[in-house]
Amino acid sequence: MMKSYLLGLILACCALSVSAMPINFAFDGGSASATGAVGIGSYTGYSGSASLDDGESANFTFGNAAFVGYGDGELSIGVNFISPIFGEESVTGAYEIWSLGFIAGGKFAGGSTIFDYIAGDYVGSAELTLDPFDVKMQCGACFNFDGKITNLGSVNTQEVPEPLSAAFLGLGLLAFGLTRRQRR
């Protein structure tokens, strides 16, 4: 009899549990713009993707900048998202850089931005974060821009329960009913 109660409780709990759908975050390329730079440079945006549940993060190298010259001001790094949104999200932070081509140094304050998305029946928010760096001196004039994407959370906009949840709830109630009937 205790097994029947336990089975009913487990099935009912399975019916009431809510699981979010993993959201696919994908990006392809990006851009960089700076104030206060004197010199020549280029930025190469990378590609990447990850399926993230609510609260999960994935680390990436979003791009690489090569620069010869001097700069001091604001640096904005854009990431071109292709899923779940279409468009560029940018992170802006203070920077200082110097480079002779074969040796370089610099720092970037990093930062983050929060953006909203719609993915099928789910709406939510995510955060794009770029890590700070402080390089005193290195060989070469290239700097990587590392960071992460965090799925802050999503909500299913459809109010219709999933068939599996309704089935678990029904089985749980049936098990409770049968157990009660067996007692009599």
N, C-alpha and C positions, 0 to 999 in steps of 0.2 A: 504494500500500500504506500509506503514511504517513497518507493521508486516511482510510482505514478505521480505523486505530488511533485517530486523533483523534476521529472520529465516535463510536466505541465509548466512548471516555473521556468525551466530553461527555454522551452519553446516560446512562452510569452515574452521573456526578456529579449530573445532574438528578434521578435516582432517589433519591440519598442526601441531597439538600438538604431541609431542613425549613423550612417557612414557617408562621408562626403566623397564625391567623385574626384579622382585626381585630375588636375587641370594641366594641360600641356602648355608650357612656356617655351617659345622658340624665338630666336633672334638671328638676324643675318646682316652683319655689317654694322656700320654706325659712322659717327663723325666726331670731330674735335674742333673746338674753336677756343682761341685764347686772346686775352687783352694783354698789352704790354710786352709782346714778343718781338725781338729783333733777330732775324735770322731766317733760315729756311727749314722746313720740316714737312713731314708727312704722317698720316695716321692710317693704319690698316685695322678695320673692324673685323672681328672674327664671327663665327657662327657657332650656335650651340642650342641644345634643347634639353628639357627635363620635365617629367610628369610629377607634379607636386600635390600632395594632399594638404589639407588645411594645416598651417603651422610648420610645414617642411620648407627647407632651403636647399639650394644647390649652388656650389661654387663654380665660377667660370673665370677665364681670362677673356675679357670683352674686346681687347684690342691692344695694339702696340704703336707707340709713337717714336719716330726717329727725328732728331732735331740737332741742328748745328747753329749755335748762336747763344743768345741770352734772353731770358724772359722772367717777368715778375708781374703777377696780376691774378686774374680769374681765368680758370680753365674749365670748360664745359665739355664733358664726354657724353655723346649720345649713343644709345643702343637702339637699333632698328628692329622692333618686335614684329614678327609675322604671325604670332599666336600667343595668347588669346586676343590680343589687340593688334591692330595694324597701324604702325606709326612709331615715331621716335620718342623715347623718354630720356631725359638728360639729367645728369648730376653735375652740379657746379661747385667748385671749391677753389681756395687760394692755392697758388703754385709759385715756385721759384725753380729755374732751371739754368744751367750753363753747360755748354758742350763745345768741345773742339773737334768733334768727330770721332777721334780715337779714344778720348776719355770724356766723361761727363759726370754730372751730379745734379741732384735736384730733389724737391719734395712737393708732395701734393697732399692737401688736407683731406681729400676724400669727401664723402657725403652720401646722402640718400634721397630718394624721392618715392612717394607713394602714388600709385595709380589704380584706377578702377578697371575692371574687365567684365565682359559677358562671354560665357562659353556654354553654348547650348541653353539649357534651362537654368544655368547657374550664373549668378552675379557675385562679384567679390572684389577684393582689394589685394594688391601685391606691393612689395617694396623692392626697389632696385638700389643696391648699395655698392659703392666703389670704395675699396680699402685705401687708407692713406699709405703713403710711403715716404721715406726719408733716406736718400742714397747720397752719402758723402762723396764717394768717387767710385766709378766703375769703368771697366774697359768697354768701349763702344758707346754709341749715342742713342740706344733704344731703351724705352721704358714700357713695361707691361702694365696694363690697367686691369687688376684683379678685383673680384667682388662676388656678390651673390644675388640671387633672386629668392625672395621669400614669399610664399603664398600665405597671406595674412588670414584668409578665411573666405568662404563662399557660402551662399544660401541657395537652395533649390527653390525656384520661383513657382514650380508646379505644386499644387496642394494635393494632388492625387497620390495615395499611398502606393508603394511598389507592390506588385502581386505577391512576391515572396514574403514580404512583411505581413500582408493580410493572411496568407496561408499559415505562417507561423502563429499568428495570433489565434486563428481559428483552431489549429491543432492544439494549442495550449489550453484554450477554453474547453475543447472536447475532452482532453485528458483530465482536466479538473472535474468536468461533469461525470465522466465514467468512474473516476475515483469516488466521488460522492455517492454515486448510484450503488457502487459495490459495497459501501459501508452499510447501507440499509439492509 
